[in-house]
Amino acid sequence: MRKLRKCYTISQREARRLKKRVRELEASQDRLRDYWRGDWPGTVLLRLDDPSPQLLATVTTARKLHHAVCVTAINDHLLFWASQLPEVKR
């Protein structure tokens, strides 16, 4: 059986501060998404796959370093490319 986390009370001031921070982070993500939308309008998920742990770690690391990851196919190989995302002004 799952163990439930303890809840605690926060002040309205803290709640407003957290809501504001969430809005800022969501706006930042929207700006990043909009940056790439012009290059690849109407993108579609082509396939969902279970990658090897090494591939997953590689892509996860690139994303944590704020890089976009693209895939191209050459012969029988998939090539993964990382391109640094631009800084987004707050």
C-alpha positions as CSV (number, residue, x, y, z in Angstrom):
1,M,0.0,0.0,0.0
2,R,1.2,3.5,-0.9
3,K,2.4,5.7,1.9
4,L,0.7,9.2,1.8
5,R,2.7,12.3,2.2
6,K,2.0,14.7,5.0
7,C,0.3,17.9,4.0
8,Y,1.1,21.2,5.6
9,T,-0.6,24.6,5.5
10,I,1.0,27.6,3.7
11,S,0.0,31.2,3.9
12,Q,-1.9,33.0,1.2
13,R,1.2,35.1,0.6
14,E,3.3,32.0,-0.1
15,A,0.5,30.5,-2.2
16,R,0.4,33.7,-4.4
17,R,4.2,33.7,-4.7
18,L,4.1,30.0,-5.8
19,K,1.3,30.7,-8.3
20,K,3.2,33.6,-9.7
21,R,6.4,31.4,-10.1
22,V,4.4,28.7,-11.9
23,R,3.0,31.3,-14.3
24,E,6.5,32.5,-15.0
25,L,7.8,29.0,-15.7
26,E,4.9,28.2,-17.9
27,A,5.4,31.4,-19.9
28,S,9.1,30.6,-20.3
29,Q,8.2,27.1,-21.6
30,D,5.7,28.6,-24.0
31,R,8.3,31.1,-25.3
32,L,10.7,28.2,-25.9
33,R,8.0,26.2,-27.7
34,D,7.1,29.2,-29.8
35,Y,10.7,29.7,-30.8
36,W,10.8,26.3,-32.5
37,R,7.3,26.3,-33.8
38,G,8.4,28.6,-36.7
39,D,11.0,26.0,-37.9
40,W,8.7,23.0,-37.5
41,P,5.1,24.1,-37.7
42,G,2.5,21.5,-36.8
43,T,4.9,18.9,-35.4
44,V,3.5,15.5,-34.7
45,L,4.7,12.6,-32.5
46,L,5.7,9.9,-34.9
47,R,6.6,7.1,-32.5
48,L,6.8,6.3,-28.9
49,D,9.5,3.8,-28.0
50,D,11.3,2.4,-25.0
51,P,15.0,3.4,-25.6
52,S,18.0,1.7,-24.1
53,P,19.2,3.2,-20.8
54,Q,22.2,4.7,-22.5
55,L,20.1,6.5,-25.1
56,L,17.7,7.7,-22.5
57,A,20.5,9.1,-20.4
58,T,22.0,10.8,-23.5
59,V,18.8,12.5,-24.4
60,T,18.0,13.4,-20.8
61,T,21.4,15.0,-20.4
62,A,21.0,17.0,-23.5
63,R,17.6,18.3,-22.4
64,K,18.9,19.2,-19.0
65,L,21.6,21.2,-20.7
66,H,18.8,23.1,-22.5
67,H,19.4,21.5,-25.9
68,A,16.8,20.5,-28.5
69,V,17.3,16.9,-29.7
70,C,16.6,16.0,-33.3
71,V,16.8,12.6,-35.0
72,T,17.8,11.9,-38.6
73,A,18.1,8.6,-40.5
74,I,21.1,7.8,-42.6
75,N,21.3,4.3,-44.1
76,D,20.3,2.0,-41.3
77,H,21.3,4.3,-38.5
78,L,19.6,6.9,-36.4
79,L,21.7,10.0,-35.7
80,F,20.8,12.1,-32.7
81,W,21.6,15.8,-32.8
82,A,21.6,18.3,-30.0
83,S,21.2,22.0,-30.7
84,Q,21.5,24.6,-27.9
85,L,18.2,26.4,-27.3
86,P,18.5,30.2,-27.2
87,E,18.2,32.0,-23.9
88,V,14.7,33.2,-23.2
89,K,14.2,36.6,-21.7
90,R,12.0,36.7,-18.6
